Amino acid sequence: MDPSPVNPFAVLTFIVAPAIMTNASSVMGLQTANRFARCVDRARSLAAMLEGKTNPSDPEIAVRSRQLDVTERRALLLVRALTAFYLSVGAFAAASLSSLLGAIFVTAGQDVLHRIALGAALCSGVVGVSGLLCGSGILVWETRQALAILSVETEFVRSRREQRRAASDKPEHDSSNG
């Protein structure tokens, strides 16, 4: 007895999941590339702020140097996330192609080739999902670093503002009275 024939259109529906995941990976990659570009701009801005400053006791130099270090680490993380997302896009494209080939092999009655294509689609899908999860995790880590350095900068600006306010609230010494 021959099992019920497989509807090739049902098999083609397996292409939809990798296609949607390809889109998700592409969007994440685009967003990460934008974040990377902003990070590079920030590093250049910080480097320009530090250019020519040599007083090691200046608190601004210490804060800006720390920000530059963190910005460099963030850029490296963003490159890793981009790599993971690019890997995901390629893997999901391979999964879509493998699924399409599998559908063709089912229609052609090539059971062995169908199973090979199914295995290739499954492996590609697992690599794609792993890359998407890994890249997303790296972005969470990078975002936390950005928030931490923002907190440092906010505290620095607040302390500077307080110093200026305290200096402006000091009564001025009148030198005409003696």
C-alpha positions as CSV (number, residue, x, y, z in Angstrom):
1,M,0.0,0.0,0.0
2,D,1.2,3.4,-1.0
3,P,0.9,6.0,1.6
4,S,-1.2,9.0,0.7
5,P,0.6,11.2,-1.8
6,V,2.3,14.4,-0.5
7,N,0.8,17.6,-1.8
8,P,3.7,19.6,-3.2
9,F,2.0,22.8,-2.2
10,A,2.0,21.6,1.4
11,V,5.8,21.1,1.1
12,L,6.2,24.5,-0.4
13,T,4.7,26.0,2.7
14,F,8.0,25.1,4.4
15,I,9.6,27.8,2.3
16,V,7.6,30.5,4.0
17,A,9.2,30.1,7.5
18,P,12.8,30.5,6.2
19,A,11.6,33.5,4.0
20,I,10.1,35.2,7.0
21,M,13.2,34.5,9.1
22,T,15.4,35.8,6.2
23,N,13.4,39.1,6.4
24,A,13.8,39.2,10.2
25,S,17.5,38.7,9.9
26,S,17.8,41.3,7.2
27,V,15.9,43.9,9.3
28,M,18.1,43.1,12.3
29,G,21.2,43.4,10.1
30,L,20.1,46.8,8.8
31,Q,19.3,48.1,12.3
32,T,22.7,46.8,13.5
33,A,24.5,48.4,10.6
34,N,22.9,51.7,11.5
35,R,23.9,51.3,15.1
36,F,27.5,50.5,14.0
37,A,27.6,53.6,11.9
38,R,26.4,55.7,14.8
39,C,29.0,54.0,17.1
40,V,31.8,54.9,14.6
41,D,30.6,58.5,14.5
42,R,30.6,58.6,18.3
43,A,34.1,57.2,18.4
44,R,35.3,59.9,16.0
45,S,33.6,62.5,18.0
46,L,35.2,61.3,21.2
47,A,38.6,61.1,19.6
48,A,38.2,64.7,18.4
49,M,37.2,65.8,21.9
50,L,40.4,64.2,23.2
51,E,42.7,65.5,20.5
52,G,45.3,67.8,21.9
53,K,44.2,67.4,25.5
54,T,47.2,66.3,27.7
55,N,46.2,67.1,31.3
56,P,45.8,63.7,32.9
57,S,44.1,65.2,36.0
58,D,41.3,66.7,33.9
59,P,38.1,64.7,34.8
60,E,36.7,65.3,31.4
61,I,39.7,63.5,29.8
62,A,39.1,60.5,32.1
63,V,35.4,60.3,31.2
64,R,35.9,60.8,27.5
65,S,38.7,58.2,27.4
66,R,36.5,55.7,29.2
67,Q,33.7,56.4,26.8
68,L,36.1,55.9,23.8
69,D,37.2,52.5,25.2
70,V,33.6,51.4,25.7
71,T,32.6,52.7,22.2
72,E,35.4,50.6,20.7
73,R,34.1,47.5,22.6
74,R,30.6,48.3,21.4
75,A,31.8,48.6,17.8
76,L,33.4,45.1,18.1
77,L,30.2,43.7,19.5
78,L,28.2,45.2,16.7
79,V,30.5,43.7,14.1
80,R,30.0,40.3,15.7
81,A,26.2,40.8,15.7
82,L,26.3,41.8,12.0
83,T,28.3,38.7,11.2
84,A,25.7,36.6,13.0
85,F,22.8,38.3,11.1
86,Y,24.6,37.9,7.8
87,L,25.1,34.3,8.5
88,S,21.4,33.9,9.3
89,V,20.4,35.6,6.1
90,G,22.5,33.2,4.1
91,A,21.4,30.2,6.1
92,F,17.7,31.0,5.7
93,A,18.2,31.5,2.0
94,A,19.9,28.1,1.8
95,A,17.0,26.6,3.8
96,S,14.5,28.1,1.4
97,L,16.4,26.7,-1.6
98,S,16.7,23.3,0.0
99,S,12.9,23.3,0.8
100,L,12.1,24.2,-2.8
101,L,14.4,21.4,-4.0
102,G,12.7,19.1,-1.6
103,A,9.3,20.0,-3.0
104,I,10.6,19.3,-6.5
105,F,12.0,16.0,-5.4
106,V,8.7,15.0,-3.8
107,T,6.9,15.8,-7.0
108,A,9.5,13.9,-9.0
109,G,9.2,10.9,-6.7
110,Q,12.8,11.1,-5.6
111,D,12.5,10.0,-2.0
112,V,16.3,9.8,-1.2
113,L,16.9,13.3,-2.7
114,H,13.8,14.6,-0.9
115,R,15.2,13.4,2.5
116,I,18.7,14.9,1.7
117,A,17.1,18.2,0.8
118,L,14.9,18.1,4.0
119,G,18.0,17.4,6.1
120,A,19.9,20.3,4.4
121,A,16.9,22.6,5.0
122,L,16.7,21.6,8.6
123,C,20.5,22.1,9.2
124,S,20.4,25.5,7.4
125,G,17.4,26.5,9.4
126,V,19.1,25.6,12.7
127,V,22.2,27.6,11.7
128,G,19.9,30.6,10.7
129,V,18.0,30.5,14.0
130,S,21.2,30.1,16.0
131,G,22.7,33.2,14.2
132,L,19.6,35.2,14.8
133,L,19.5,34.3,18.5
134,C,23.3,34.9,18.9
135,G,23.1,38.3,17.2
136,S,20.1,39.3,19.2
137,G,21.9,38.4,22.4
138,I,25.0,40.4,21.4
139,L,22.8,43.4,20.7
140,V,21.3,43.1,24.2
141,W,24.8,43.1,25.7
142,E,25.9,46.0,23.5
143,T,22.8,48.0,24.5
144,R,23.5,47.4,28.2
145,Q,27.0,48.8,27.6
146,A,25.7,51.8,25.9
147,L,23.3,52.5,28.8
148,A,26.1,52.1,31.3
149,I,28.3,54.6,29.6
150,L,25.3,57.0,29.2
151,S,24.9,56.8,33.0
152,V,28.5,57.7,33.5
153,E,28.2,60.6,31.2
154,T,25.0,61.8,32.8
155,E,26.6,61.7,36.2
156,F,29.6,63.6,34.9
157,V,27.4,66.3,33.4
158,R,25.4,66.5,36.7
159,S,28.5,66.9,38.8
160,R,29.9,69.6,36.4
161,R,26.6,71.5,36.6
162,E,26.6,71.3,40.4
163,Q,30.2,72.6,40.5
164,R,29.2,75.5,38.2
165,R,26.1,76.2,40.3
166,A,28.2,76.1,43.5
167,A,30.7,78.4,42.0
168,S,28.1,80.9,40.9
169,D,26.3,80.9,44.2
170,K,29.5,81.8,46.1
171,P,29.5,85.3,47.4
172,E,32.0,87.3,45.5
173,H,34.8,88.8,47.5
174,D,34.7,92.6,47.5
175,S,38.3,93.9,47.3
176,S,37.3,97.6,47.8
177,N,36.5,97.1,51.5
178,G,39.9,96.7,52.7
